[in-house]
Amino acid sequence: MEVMDTERLVLRKFIENDWRDLHEYLSDPQSCQSCPRSKEN
């Protein structure tokens, strides 16, 4: 898996175990103010 990182950031592809963290992030309205929305929303 290719990983790009800096002192403050690590970018990598999602893995199966990321779902809990992603759900927590996307469930917080303040964190998700600038999240892309689907056409249904």
N, C-alpha and C positions, 0 to 999 in steps of 0.2 A: 504494500500500500504506500502510495506516495504521500508524504507529509511535508507541508510548508510551515515553518515556524519562525517567530521573532521572539524578542524578549517577553512580549506581552500577549502573543497570539499564537495559537496552533490551529492550522487548517488541515482537515483530513476528511475523507468520505465518511458518511454515517455508517455505523455498524449496528447490528441488531440490538445490542444492549443500550443504545442511546435513547430508546423510546421513552423511558421514564423522565429523563432530563428534558427531552423535547416536549413532552406532554406538560410538564411543570411550567416550562417557559411559555408555551402557547396558551396556557390556561390563565395566565396573568394579564389582565387587560392593559395595565401600564406598560409592561414589557412589549406587548404586541401592538402598540399604537401604530407603528410603522411597518407591520407585517403585511406582505402582499395578501390580498383577499381574492377568493375565487369569484367567478361571475355570479355564483348563487348568493353571495353575501352582499 
